[in-house]
Amino acid sequence: MSDQASFPQRAASWPARVKEYIEELQLEMKRVTWPSWKQVRATTGVVIAAIFAFGLYFAVIDEIILRAVKKIFELAAK
């Protein structure tokens, strides 16, 4: 029953807690060091290059494994 008694208190304090959260969030966002547009472009380029490199790597590995499995099935079919 104590949970029911505390619910109205919690409900009444909700706007104050939300306001405090937003104030703390705004303060924290002012402390953030945002990257420059040049840095964003450079890191985006690195990410895109890495995606293509990993894609190529996995395509080569996939082809090697595919050929190995086909070879195994050919040998097993004889």
N, C-alpha and C positions, 0 to 999 in steps of 0.2 A: 504494500500500500504506500510505502514511502516514495516509490517511483512515480505514483500518480500525483503526490504532493509536490514533487520536484519538477514535474513537467511544466506546470504554469510558470514557474520561476525560470526554467530554461527557455520557454517560449518567449517570455518577456525580455530576457537578456539577449535574444537572438539579434535584433537590430544593432545593438551595441557591439556584439561580437563581429558581425559582418562589417561594420564601420571600422573597427580596429584592424580587421584583416586587410581591408582595402587600403587603409593608411600605411600599414606595414608593407604591403605589396608595392605601393607607389614609392616608398622610401627605398626598398630593395631594388626596384627598377632604375632608380637614379644612380645606384652604385654600380650597375652593370657597365662593363666596358664593351661597347658594340664595335664589331669589326668595320673597317672601311670598305667601300665598294670595291676597291682594288683587291683587298684580301678575300672578299666574298667570291669574286670572279676567279681568283687564283685557286682557292680551295675547291670551288665547283669544278674547275678544269681537272684538278687532280682526281676528284671523285669520279668524274666521267671517264677519264683515262683508265683508272683502276677497274671500273666496271667492264670496259672493253677488254682489258688485259685478262681479267678473271674469266670473262666469257670465252675468250679465245683459248685460254688454258683448259677450261672445262670441256670445250668442244674437242680439243685434241685428245684429252684423256678419255672422253666418251668414245671417240673413234677407235682408239687403241683397245679399249675394253670390248667394244662391239666386234672388232676383228678377232680378238682372242676368243670370245664366246662362239663366234661363227666357226672358227677353226676347231674348237673343242667339239662342237656338234657335228662337223664334217668328219672328224676322226672317230666319233662315237657311232656314226651312221654306217661306217664301213664294216 
